[in-house]
Each structure stands twice: as structure tokens, then as C-alpha cells.
Amino acid sequence: MANLEDIVSLCKRRGFIFPGSDVYGGFAGTWDFGPLGVMLKRNLMNLWWNFWVEKRDDIFGIDAAILMNPKTWVASGHTATFADPLVECKECHGRFRADKLADGLNESVTTEGFLKLKIKCPTCGKENWGPIRKFNMMFETHVGAVLPDDLTSESSKELVERSTAYLRPETAQGIFTNYKNVVDAFYPDLPFGLAQQGKAFRNEISPRDFILRDRECSQMEIEYFVNPKTWESEFEKILGEYRTFLTEKLGLKKSDLTEVEVPAADRAHYSKRTVDIMYKYPNGEEELMGIAYRTDFDLKNIERESGKSMEYRDKTSGEVFVPHVIEPSIGVERVFLAILANAYSEEKVEGKNETRTVLKLPELLAPYKFCVSPLLKNKPELVEKAREVYEFLKEKYTFVTWDDSGNIGKRYRKQDEIGTPKCVVVDFDTLDDGTVTVRDRDSAAQIRIKPEEL
């Protein structure tokens, strides 16, 4: 597996991912997806949507607003509990997430326990820490006509409180707040799920590890509503389906995935069971995604805060109850990085003293399926024929690129690096028999075939 620096370099060099606001010196915790990155990202999100929504009859899609009524975050517990342990160095005034400064710590770390470890500041090397404080990671904003002076004015305090809103820290609550709307409009059979893809925002204390932990990310979440009597079997079913999705659809190796039963002390406040699926990233094992049994925590809280019933009447038994929820949640950037790490390879070129870099992406995820080239760009007859082949494949497969820069060997190396499965070359034999040379990315083997047979 490549190291993280190799992947970061490839991403910027080939236009997958750039540092956010790069021209102005960057902006910590933000990243911009370039032309190839956005294609791979959309392929990933489309594949997930097809697997979980389009090919199923029991999961429906929604797209909720990013800005939500602030009562949402009171009911969900985010206002009170969505916090990380923050510690400040008294020497250099650097602020860090305490549980990430030493192995074996978790979010429940206390000041006393932290100080016993004699940890040195990563910035200045001193050992002089303040107390651990809880830092709420939600981005706060104000909706409506609120002026800067209002924020410090005692007379405007009520106005400011009424206008306070948050950028959503997860997409899940947009699903929960629409549960009743969907039941009233469609009355689907239980169990059923609601799926959403979209942006989430978390004011990370220490964004790090490239796109693994950033302040703006995309999530793909499902809230699967079940009868509380059957939650265990439904949980196992979804866990099994995600194993299939990660390995068979995304091509991740089983050996790089580990399922961890999260102990009660480390689970989120709403969860009665959580399984984290960990991935062996280049910088070590980190969480790829999680599946949580949220019970009826969210719907009961909405019921309490809104005064509206969240009950469901079973169509067969007539039983009335508030459904329980199983939530598989995955971050797009985390799985994007896992896909790159899994696909990245450096190989010796047979018969040559050189190495080629290859992204062995699954064909469904690769930004381009084919690259079409004329063998020589200074031969009009080859260029004209290659353009015909390009237009034919573009019409048929959409994700096709053209490349006539440099010699054919350099074109192959470039397409290997960006993960294009097949390179199609029009040469002089094409003019005679209509066949083209097709080179395979992974094996570098070449065959001759007619374009319409591709």
C-alpha cells in the first residue's frame, strides 16, 4: 500500500483533490475536488444510491435542507453533547483534541488522567497543559437580519437567540424530521428506510490526515425504521449487505476491513449497539463507517419537542408503536480515500528499468472508461479516424477521454495514474482492417478489436 504522501501528491498532480482555497494559501480542514476527483466521487455516490435505493423497494430517498429549525439539535442532543475534549498548551497556546495526543485515550478522557501521561505539546515540546474542556463542534450562524452590533448588545439578546441556527453536523436529523411526512404521504410497509446524501459540517479541533478528518464533508446515511421486536435480525441483515457493498461493489479487500463492537462506554449517547467498520489506511487503522442501533431515541425526542405523534400502525397486526432505527452511516471522503489507497500500486515495468504508478480502480468507479488516441498526432488520417472512434465510444459510454499529447508510452503512464481501464489506439492497421489496439491498464496486455465490439 502507498503512503499517504504518495496519494496526496497524485491527487493534486492529476486533478483529483486540491487544498481548499489553495490560491490564497489554503483553509484548514477543507478540500476541493478537481475534474477527476468529482467524477470519481459522483461515481461512488451514484453506485451507493443505486445499491441502496434504486435497486430496493424498501428504501426511499430524500434531500433535506442544510439549515434546520434549532429545535432539531436540542431534540437530538447535539446542543448538549456533540463535543470533543479540547486541551490548550499554556506555553504556545496551541489547542488540540486531547484524546488524539496519545494512544489508548478516548473522548471521555479526564484532565487528571491526561496529565498523568506526561504528554508533550506537539508544537512546542513543553508539558504545561490547561484543563480539558468540552468543545461543541457545530458551526453556529444567524438567520435573518442580524447585525454585528447585535451580537454584543444586551438589548438585542432575544433577537440573536431567535436567529441562532447551525450548519448540520450530520444528515441523519433531516431524515428523522421527514419520517412523519413520508409515512403520511406513502404509508410504506415496515421495515423501510430513508436515505440521504449531502454535506455535513463539523468544527474539528484538529483536522488532519488529508480528507480523513475535515470540517466539511459529504455523508451517505440511511435510517432504517423497524419493529423493535425484530431489530437484531434487521441489524445483522444490513451489516451483511454492507460487507457485500464494500468488498464486491467498491473492491475493498476483506483483509483491510475490521468490524469492531463498540463498548457501551464509547458508544454515542443514542446507541444501544454500534459496529464500527475499520479500514487499514496508509496512516493506520481508522473508522471507515459505522452501523448504530438508535432505538426510538430520535423519534421519541421529536415527539416530545414537536408535540406530534411519531407512532406507526402495523398494516397486518394493527399494533401501534414508535419504530426503532438502525443507521448505517458512511462518509464519502473516508471511503474515497480508502478506494484510492486500495487501488494505488507501483510496479516495475517488464523489460525496462522504470516503475509505473497505477490506480487499479473498479471500472464502475474509474473517472474514464476509455482513453482514445491516434498513434501519431501529425498524421491527419489517423487523427480523423481516431476522432470517429472517440465520438462513437463517447456516445455509447459517456465517460471517454481524448489524449494526443506526447508519445504513446507517456499517454499510457498518464492513463494508468488516473485509473483508466482501457486505452484505445488508432494506428495504420486501423485504416486497413478497422481494428484498434486496446491496452489493459492492469496487465498492460494489448489486443486488436473493432470499436463496435468494445
Number of C-alpha atoms within 10 A of each C-alpha: 13 16 12 16 13 12 18 18 14 19 20 15 12 17 17 22 23 20 20 16 13 12 7 7 9 13 11 15 23 19 21 16 18 17 13 19 22 16 18 23 21 15 16 21 19 15 18 18 18 12 15 22 19 15 10 10 12 16 19 18 16 13 14 17 12 16 13 16 11 16 14 23 20 15 21 23 16 18 17 11 16 18 17 23 22 20 24 19 21 14 15 13 15 14 17 21 20 25 19 13 15 13 7 8 14 15 16 14 15 16 16 10 11 19 16 8 9 13 16 16 21 12 12 12 12 15 14 16 21 15 15 20 16 16 17 20 19 23 15 12 12 16 12 10 9 14 11 7 9 15 15 11 11 11 10 14 13 11 16 22 11 12 16 15 21 20 19 24 22 21 25 24 21 19 21 20 16 15 17 18 11 15 14 11 8 9 15 16 17 16 18 17 24 24 23 21 22 17 19 19 20 21 20 22 20 17 18 13 15 19 23 21 18 22 22 18 22 19 21 21 22 27 25 25 26 23 18 15 10 11 20 13 10 20 22 12 11 16 18 11 12 19 16 14 17 17 13 13 17 22 17 23 13 12 8 13 20 17 15 13 13 17 11 12 10 12 15 15 15 15 20 15 19 23 20 19 20 18 23 19 25 19 11 8 13 17 20 24 20 20 24 22 23 22 23 20 20 22 25 20 17 21 15 13 14 13 9 11 13 21 16 19 15 15 12 7 7 9 11 11 14 20 23 23 29 25 24 23 21 20 22 24 21 23 22 20 20 21 23 22 22 22 18 22 17 13 10 11 12 9 6 7 7 9 12 14 19 21 24 23 24 17 14 15 23 23 25 22 20 26 25 27 27 28 19 19 17 10 12 11 16 21 19 14 18 25 17 14 22 23 16 15 21 18 11 11 12 13 16 21 19 17 17 18 12 10 11 17 8 11 18 20 16 17 23 24 22 24 28 29 24 25 27 26 24 27 22 17 12 18 13 8 10 16 20 25 22 24 20 17 22 16 7 15 9 15 11 15 16 14 18 11 6 10
